[in-house]
Amino acid sequence: GWQWPDSAPLAGSLRAQLPRIGVWSLLAPPGWRLRGSLASQVTFGGTKGDPQLTGTLAADDVALRSVVDGIELQGGRLRTHLSGRRVVIDEFLLRGPGPSGGTVVATGEGSLTSAGPQAHLSAEINRLRASIRSDRQLTASGTLAARLDASGTTVNGNVKVDQAFVVLPDQSTPKLGDDVVVRGAAGPVTRTQARAAEQARKPASQKLNLSVNVDLGNDFHVKGMGIDTHLRGTVALSGQSVTQPRLVGVIRAANGEYQAYGQRLDIERGVIRFTGAVDNPSLDILAIRPNLFQQRVGVQVTGSALTPFVRLYADPDMPDAEKLSWLVTGRASAGNGAEAALVQQAALAVLAGRAGGGKRSMAASLGLDELSFRREGPEGPAVTLGKRIGRNFYAAYERSLSGALGTLYIFYDLTQRITMRAATGERTAVDLIFTFPFD
């Protein structure tokens, strides 16, 4: 029969000019788009058993985009040359979006040996805007190195986050309840069983060993679910699968606030410990209401991310009703009156939140911290709108229903006991308020 022996000589050349490679986006995952031009000039030689390739491969104006993930890399450039059975990447460059989007530069080479394909690649990231989504912005720098051989793929490196802004969704991903049974469905598979099955299906050359140290830097901002804080710390990213990585390390909150029960609380202690699972770190968070002189009250969150335990906190300890009164009104509970009604409303809100209700108030829906109506006062009924702008800065507008003008108040806390108040409008004044506790 016909045979092609390994000693058969090879001779030929290939020249290609592809002005548009966007059609290759059909081979990419859904939502990904590829753009650029490609030119190649390759000469074949040697034998079938030992092919020898020489030539160049170049790409210009390369762009990679994923709208869903917020990735938009552009201005790419690729320069490679072939030498024997080696492919050498002389230059690979991609730029982030915008004039200061940063760059990622990579070099490396690959070869075909008797033991299989081998390759190594090193990349340097310089303030690259890796994600530009409005709810997920990320700029990072660092170095990465990857190696492929018969034992598998190894990726290691060090990455530092230069700037990040992450908005946490108010609600988690919908899922079926525990009492829902799907007929004909296979039994549940644990994460350990899924990981073992995935590794068993992979050949040895596809085994992955991931080890990357990630430094969150000084500008990692997280907002959502009542939290507004910066995170700092270092974590080690490892694992044998990109879809199921492991994290080990400690992350701490810095200069953060936690909004609960209608109050903005200062995060005094915020520690998140990762011991493996990415989605279930242990929590140790303590948020205290600021500018209280007689009592320390707040909210304490412990447990894990999947099963958190939230409780009221006080030092010295007191009954939960007293804690809630200090937390909501800033003073001990009253037997009756408006303060007692306010505490009762807050208690109902707590119960509704634990039951899964958790509807936002009208003031929160309008972006305000206060929206109240006063029936009695020196000038009759009045409506007040308030907004806390900073940690010690509060603005309020009060409009009397019987007057033609309103009054704008600006409060600034100089210390825990001294507050400066400026008023303009129907009344104009500057006051210095000194608060002292007594029995």
C-alpha positions as CSV (number, residue, x, y, z in Angstrom):
1,G,0.0,0.0,0.0
2,W,0.8,3.6,-0.1
3,Q,3.3,4.7,2.6
4,W,4.9,8.0,3.6
5,P,8.2,7.1,5.3
6,D,9.7,9.4,8.0
7,S,12.8,9.9,5.8
8,A,10.8,11.4,3.0
9,P,12.1,15.0,2.3
10,L,9.9,18.1,2.7
11,A,10.2,21.2,0.6
12,G,7.8,24.1,0.2
13,S,6.8,27.6,1.2
14,L,3.7,29.4,2.5
15,R,2.8,33.0,2.2
16,A,-0.4,34.4,3.7
17,Q,-1.8,37.9,4.0
18,L,-5.0,38.1,6.1
19,P,-6.2,41.7,6.4
20,R,-9.0,40.7,8.7
21,I,-9.0,37.9,11.3
22,G,-12.3,38.9,12.9
23,V,-13.9,35.8,11.3
24,W,-12.0,33.7,13.8
25,S,-14.3,35.1,16.5
26,L,-16.7,32.3,15.5
27,L,-14.2,29.9,17.2
28,A,-14.1,32.0,20.4
29,P,-16.5,31.7,23.4
30,P,-19.8,33.5,23.1
31,G,-19.5,37.2,23.6
32,W,-15.8,37.4,22.6
33,R,-14.6,39.4,19.6
34,L,-11.2,39.3,17.8
35,R,-9.8,41.9,15.4
36,G,-6.5,42.5,13.6
37,S,-4.5,41.5,10.6
38,L,-2.1,38.6,10.1
39,A,0.9,38.0,7.7
40,S,3.1,35.0,7.5
41,Q,6.0,33.7,5.3
42,V,7.2,30.2,6.2
43,T,9.6,27.8,4.4
44,F,9.4,24.0,4.9
45,G,12.4,21.7,4.9
46,G,13.9,18.6,6.4
47,T,12.0,15.3,6.5
48,K,8.7,14.1,7.6
49,G,10.2,12.7,10.8
50,D,12.2,15.8,11.4
51,P,10.5,18.9,9.9
52,Q,12.5,22.1,9.7
53,L,10.6,25.4,9.5
54,T,11.9,28.9,9.0
55,G,10.1,32.1,8.5
56,T,8.1,34.8,10.3
57,L,4.6,35.4,11.6
58,A,3.3,38.9,12.3
59,A,0.0,40.4,13.5
60,D,-0.9,44.0,13.9
61,D,-3.8,46.0,15.3
62,V,-4.9,43.1,17.4
63,A,-7.9,43.7,19.7
64,L,-9.7,41.4,22.0
65,R,-13.0,42.3,23.6
66,S,-15.6,40.7,25.8
67,V,-18.6,42.9,26.7
68,V,-19.9,40.6,29.4
69,D,-16.5,40.4,31.3
70,G,-15.6,44.1,30.7
71,I,-12.4,43.2,28.9
72,E,-11.3,45.5,26.0
73,L,-7.7,45.1,24.9
74,Q,-6.5,46.8,21.8
75,G,-3.4,48.1,19.9
76,G,-1.9,44.6,19.9
77,R,1.3,43.5,18.1
78,L,2.8,40.1,17.6
79,R,6.2,39.2,16.1
80,T,7.4,35.5,16.0
81,H,9.9,33.6,14.0
82,L,10.4,29.9,13.3
83,S,13.7,28.1,13.6
84,G,13.8,24.3,13.0
85,R,11.2,22.9,15.4
86,R,11.0,26.0,17.6
87,V,8.5,28.8,17.5
88,V,10.0,31.9,19.2
89,I,7.7,34.8,20.4
90,D,9.9,37.9,20.0
91,E,7.2,40.3,21.0
92,F,3.6,40.2,22.0
93,L,1.9,43.4,23.1
94,L,-1.6,44.4,24.1
95,R,-2.8,47.7,25.5
96,G,-5.7,48.5,27.8
97,P,-8.5,50.9,26.8
98,G,-7.9,54.6,26.8
99,P,-4.7,56.7,26.7
100,S,-3.5,55.4,30.1
101,G,-4.8,51.8,29.8
102,G,-1.5,50.2,30.5
103,T,0.2,47.3,28.7
104,V,0.9,43.6,28.9
105,V,4.1,42.4,27.2
106,A,5.0,38.7,26.7
107,T,7.9,36.7,25.3
108,G,8.6,33.0,25.1
109,E,9.1,30.0,22.9
110,G,7.7,26.5,22.1
111,S,9.0,23.4,20.5
112,L,7.9,19.9,19.5
113,T,10.0,17.1,21.1
114,S,9.7,13.4,21.3
115,A,8.1,13.7,24.7
116,G,5.4,16.0,23.4
117,P,5.0,19.8,23.0
118,Q,7.0,22.0,25.4
119,A,6.6,25.8,25.9
120,H,7.4,28.6,28.3
121,L,6.0,32.1,28.4
122,S,6.7,35.1,30.6
123,A,4.5,38.2,30.8
124,E,5.0,41.6,32.4
125,I,1.8,43.6,33.3
126,N,2.2,47.4,33.7
127,R,-1.0,49.1,35.1
128,L,-3.3,47.2,32.8
129,R,-7.0,48.1,32.9
130,A,-8.1,44.5,32.8
131,S,-11.8,45.3,33.4
132,I,-13.9,48.4,32.6
133,R,-17.3,47.3,33.7
134,S,-19.2,50.0,35.7
135,D,-19.6,47.5,38.6
136,R,-16.2,45.8,38.2
137,Q,-13.1,47.9,37.5
138,L,-9.6,46.5,37.8
139,T,-6.1,47.9,37.1
140,A,-3.2,45.6,37.9
141,S,0.6,45.2,37.5
142,G,2.9,42.2,38.0
143,T,4.7,39.3,36.4
144,L,3.4,35.9,35.3
145,A,5.3,32.8,34.0
146,A,3.8,29.7,32.4
147,R,5.4,26.4,31.4
148,L,4.0,23.5,29.5
149,D,5.7,20.1,29.4
150,A,4.8,16.4,29.7
151,S,3.9,16.8,33.4
152,G,1.3,19.5,32.7
153,T,1.0,23.2,32.8
154,T,2.5,25.4,35.6
155,V,1.5,29.0,36.1
156,N,3.1,31.2,38.8
157,G,3.7,34.9,39.5
158,N,3.0,38.0,41.5
159,V,0.3,40.5,40.8
160,K,-0.5,43.8,42.6
161,V,-3.8,45.6,42.2
162,D,-3.2,49.2,41.4
163,Q,-6.9,50.2,41.5
164,A,-10.1,48.3,41.8
165,F,-13.8,49.1,42.3
166,V,-16.2,46.3,42.8
167,V,-20.0,46.7,43.4
168,L,-21.5,43.8,45.2
169,P,-25.0,42.8,44.0
170,D,-27.8,43.4,46.5
171,Q,-29.2,39.9,46.0
172,S,-27.5,36.6,45.5
173,T,-28.0,34.4,42.4
174,P,-31.5,32.8,42.3
175,K,-31.6,29.1,43.1
176,L,-34.1,26.4,43.8
177,G,-35.2,25.9,47.4
178,D,-34.2,22.9,49.5
179,D,-37.7,21.5,49.3
180,V,-37.7,21.3,45.4
181,V,-37.1,17.9,43.9
182,V,-36.4,17.4,40.2
183,R,-37.7,14.0,39.0
184,G,-35.2,12.0,36.9
185,A,-32.2,14.1,37.9
186,A,-29.0,12.5,39.0
187,G,-28.0,12.6,42.6
188,P,-26.1,15.7,43.9
189,V,-22.4,15.8,43.2
190,T,-20.1,17.3,45.8
191,R,-17.3,19.8,44.9
192,T,-14.6,17.2,45.8
193,Q,-16.2,14.6,43.5
194,A,-16.5,17.1,40.6
195,R,-12.8,18.1,41.0
196,A,-11.7,14.5,41.1
197,A,-13.7,13.6,38.0
198,E,-12.3,16.5,36.1
199,Q,-8.7,15.6,37.0
200,A,-9.4,12.0,36.0
201,R,-10.6,13.0,32.5
202,K,-7.6,15.2,31.9
203,P,-4.5,13.6,30.3
204,A,-1.2,14.2,32.1
205,S,-0.2,17.0,29.6
206,Q,-3.3,19.0,30.6
207,K,-2.8,18.9,34.4
208,L,-2.7,22.5,35.8
209,N,-0.6,23.7,38.7
210,L,-1.6,27.3,39.6
211,S,0.3,29.4,42.1
212,V,-0.1,33.2,42.0
213,N,0.4,35.7,44.9
214,V,-2.1,38.6,44.7
215,D,-1.5,41.9,46.6
216,L,-4.7,44.0,46.9
217,G,-2.7,47.2,47.1
218,N,-4.0,50.4,48.7
219,D,-6.9,51.3,46.4
220,F,-9.2,48.2,46.4
221,H,-12.7,49.7,46.9
222,V,-15.7,47.4,47.6
223,K,-19.3,48.8,47.8
224,G,-22.7,47.1,48.1
225,M,-24.9,45.1,50.5
226,G,-24.5,47.9,53.0
227,I,-20.6,47.9,52.9
228,D,-18.5,50.7,51.7
229,T,-14.8,50.1,52.4
230,H,-11.3,49.6,51.1
231,L,-9.7,46.2,51.3
232,R,-6.0,45.5,51.9
233,G,-4.0,42.3,52.2
234,T,-2.3,39.5,50.3
235,V,-3.7,36.2,49.2
236,A,-2.2,33.1,47.5
237,L,-4.2,31.8,44.5
238,S,-3.5,28.1,43.9
239,G,-5.3,25.0,42.5
240,Q,-5.4,22.5,39.8
241,S,-8.4,24.1,37.9
242,V,-9.1,27.6,36.7
243,T,-12.8,27.2,37.5
244,Q,-12.2,26.0,41.0
245,P,-9.2,27.8,42.4
246,R,-8.2,28.0,46.1
247,L,-7.4,31.1,48.1
248,V,-5.3,31.3,51.3
249,G,-4.7,34.6,53.1
250,V,-6.1,37.4,55.2
251,I,-7.9,40.5,53.9
252,R,-8.6,43.5,56.2
253,A,-11.1,46.4,55.8
254,A,-9.6,49.9,56.0
255,N,-11.6,53.1,56.6
256,G,-14.9,51.4,55.9
257,E,-18.5,51.9,56.7
258,Y,-21.4,49.5,57.2
259,Q,-25.0,50.6,56.9
260,A,-27.4,48.8,59.1
261,Y,-30.7,49.7,60.9
262,G,-30.7,53.1,59.2
263,Q,-27.3,54.1,60.6
264,R,-23.8,54.4,59.1
265,L,-21.5,52.4,61.3
266,D,-17.7,52.6,61.3
267,I,-16.0,49.3,60.6
268,E,-13.7,49.0,63.6
269,R,-12.5,45.4,62.8
270,G,-13.0,43.8,59.4
271,V,-11.1,40.6,58.8
272,I,-11.8,38.1,56.0
273,R,-9.8,34.8,56.2
274,F,-9.5,32.5,53.2
275,T,-8.5,29.0,53.9
276,G,-9.3,27.3,50.6
277,A,-12.8,27.9,49.1
278,V,-13.0,31.2,47.2
279,D,-16.7,31.7,47.9
280,N,-16.8,30.8,51.6
281,P,-14.2,32.8,53.7
282,S,-14.6,33.1,57.4
283,L,-15.8,36.5,58.7
284,D,-14.8,38.6,61.7
285,I,-16.4,42.0,61.3
286,L,-17.3,44.6,64.0
287,A,-19.0,47.9,63.1
288,I,-19.6,50.5,65.8
289,R,-21.9,53.5,65.7
290,P,-19.6,56.7,65.8
291,N,-19.8,59.6,68.2
292,L,-21.4,57.9,71.1
293,F,-19.9,58.8,74.5
294,Q,-21.5,56.6,77.1
295,Q,-21.9,53.3,75.2
296,R,-20.2,51.3,72.5
297,V,-22.9,49.7,70.3
298,G,-22.9,48.2,66.8
299,V,-23.2,45.1,64.8
300,Q,-20.9,42.0,64.8
301,V,-20.8,39.6,61.9
302,T,-19.1,36.2,62.4
303,G,-19.3,32.8,60.7
304,S,-18.7,32.3,57.0
305,A,-19.8,34.0,53.9
306,L,-22.3,31.3,53.1
307,T,-23.6,31.0,56.6
308,P,-23.0,34.4,58.3
309,F,-24.2,35.1,61.9
310,V,-25.2,38.7,62.6
311,R,-25.9,40.0,66.1
312,L,-26.1,43.3,68.0
313,Y,-23.0,44.3,69.9
314,A,-22.5,46.4,73.0
315,D,-19.6,47.0,75.4
316,P,-20.5,46.7,78.3
317,D,-23.1,44.1,77.3
318,M,-26.8,44.8,77.7
319,P,-30.2,43.3,76.6
320,D,-30.9,43.4,72.8
321,A,-33.7,45.9,73.3
322,E,-31.2,48.4,74.9
323,K,-28.6,47.7,72.2
324,L,-31.2,48.4,69.5
325,S,-32.3,51.6,71.2
326,W,-28.7,52.9,71.5
327,L,-28.0,51.8,67.9
328,V,-31.0,53.6,66.4
329,T,-31.6,56.6,68.6
330,G,-28.2,57.1,70.2
331,R,-29.6,56.9,73.8
332,A,-31.2,54.5,76.2
333,S,-34.7,53.2,75.4
334,A,-37.7,55.3,76.4
335,G,-40.9,53.9,77.9
336,N,-43.1,55.5,75.4
337,G,-43.2,58.3,72.9
338,A,-41.6,58.8,69.5
339,E,-38.3,57.2,70.4
340,A,-40.1,54.0,71.4
341,A,-42.0,54.0,68.1
342,L,-38.7,54.5,66.2
343,V,-37.1,51.5,68.0
344,Q,-40.2,49.4,67.3
345,Q,-40.0,50.2,63.6
346,A,-36.3,49.3,63.6
347,A,-37.1,46.0,65.3
348,L,-39.8,45.2,62.7
349,A,-37.2,46.0,60.0
350,V,-34.7,43.6,61.6
351,L,-37.3,40.8,61.7
352,A,-38.3,41.5,58.1
353,G,-34.7,41.3,57.0
354,R,-34.2,38.0,58.8
355,A,-37.4,36.7,57.1
356,G,-36.1,37.6,53.7
357,G,-38.1,40.8,53.2
358,G,-35.6,43.6,53.5
359,K,-37.4,46.3,51.5
360,R,-35.6,49.6,51.1
361,S,-37.1,52.6,52.8
362,M,-38.4,55.6,50.9
363,A,-35.4,57.7,52.0
364,A,-32.9,55.0,50.8
365,S,-34.8,54.7,47.5
366,L,-34.2,58.5,46.9
367,G,-30.6,58.3,47.9
368,L,-31.1,60.0,51.3
369,D,-30.3,59.1,54.9
370,E,-33.2,60.9,56.4
371,L,-36.7,61.8,55.3
372,S,-38.9,62.9,58.2
373,F,-42.0,64.9,59.0
374,R,-42.3,67.0,62.2
375,R,-45.7,67.9,63.3
376,E,-44.8,70.5,66.0
377,G,-42.0,73.0,66.2
378,P,-41.2,76.7,66.6
379,E,-42.5,77.4,63.1
380,G,-45.1,74.7,62.8
381,P,-45.0,71.5,60.7
382,A,-41.8,70.9,58.7
383,V,-40.3,68.3,56.4
384,T,-36.6,67.4,56.7
385,L,-34.3,65.8,54.1
386,G,-30.8,64.7,55.2
387,K,-27.8,63.1,53.6
388,R,-24.5,62.1,55.2
389,I,-21.7,63.2,52.7
390,G,-18.7,62.0,54.7
391,R,-17.7,60.3,57.9
392,N,-18.0,63.6,59.9
393,F,-20.0,65.7,57.4
394,Y,-23.8,65.8,57.3
395,A,-26.2,68.1,55.4
396,A,-29.9,68.6,56.0
397,Y,-32.7,70.8,54.5
398,E,-35.7,71.7,56.5
399,R,-38.8,73.2,54.9
400,S,-41.6,74.6,57.0
401,L,-45.0,74.0,55.5
402,S,-46.2,77.4,56.8
403,G,-43.2,79.4,55.5
404,A,-42.0,80.5,52.1
405,L,-38.3,79.5,52.5
406,G,-36.4,76.6,53.9
407,T,-33.2,76.3,55.9
408,L,-30.1,74.4,54.9
409,Y,-28.0,73.0,57.7
410,I,-24.4,71.8,57.5
411,F,-23.1,69.7,60.4
412,Y,-19.4,68.9,60.9
413,D,-18.1,66.9,63.8
414,L,-14.8,68.4,64.9
415,T,-14.5,65.8,67.7
416,Q,-16.7,63.3,69.5
417,R,-18.1,66.2,71.7
418,I,-17.8,69.3,69.5
419,T,-19.9,69.8,66.4
420,M,-20.1,72.9,64.2
421,R,-23.5,73.8,62.7
422,A,-24.0,76.3,59.9
423,A,-27.5,77.4,58.8
424,T,-28.6,79.5,55.8
425,G,-31.9,80.4,54.2
426,E,-34.8,81.3,56.4
427,R,-32.4,81.5,59.3
428,T,-28.7,82.2,59.0
429,A,-26.3,81.3,61.8
430,V,-23.1,79.5,62.8
431,D,-23.2,77.5,66.0
432,L,-20.6,75.5,68.0
433,I,-22.4,72.7,69.8
434,F,-20.7,71.0,72.8
435,T,-22.2,67.7,74.0
436,F,-21.6,66.2,77.4
437,P,-23.2,63.2,79.1
438,F,-24.7,63.2,82.6
439,D,-27.0,61.1,84.8
